[in-house]
């Protein structure tokens, strides 16, 4: 699916997504990544939602954002609760959603100037 691109100069935005990929500023990615308005952290983890570890989540806690959108692949799946608890203690919102919803929500929040990150987990192929 192609997304309407806002004219937000200099911000990383999702421009498309489909089975097994997302496009950021028209560049295609097919592996787990973290997208921030000013940077891309490619291949932040090799995990899927069932194999996420504390070290993966610690990277998210260190981003300096106010909200993290965790895209769990083609369908919504929740990681174990203990992995999510540190976010509440740190005052960081974490929303779990499928990858497509995470892309759409990220674009809205980034365009509003929010301190947001999209952490995307691709389904194993």
C-alpha positions, 0 to 999 in steps of 0.5 A: 500500500502506498501512503500519502506523503506529507511535505514534512521536510527532513523527516523520515516518513513511511511512504509505502508498505506491503508483504514483507517490506516497508518503504521509508522516504521511498527506500525499501526495508525488509528487516527489523528496524527502528524509525525515528523522525531524524534517523533510522536504526536498521536491523535493531534486532533479529527477534520476532515478537516471540523471541524478543529479549530484555536487551532488545527492549532496552534499546527502545528505552534508550531512544529518548522518545515519549512514545514507541509504536511496536509493530509486530508483523502482519498481525497483532501479537503481544510480547510478554508482559515483563518486557513492557513493564519498564516503559511505564516506569520510565514514563514512555508510552508503548503501543503494540500494533500490527506493522501496517497500523504502526506505519500509519500511526507513526506518520501522523505522530511524526507530522505533529512533531511528537517524539515518536519511534516505530520499532518494526518486527517483520514476520520470518520468511 
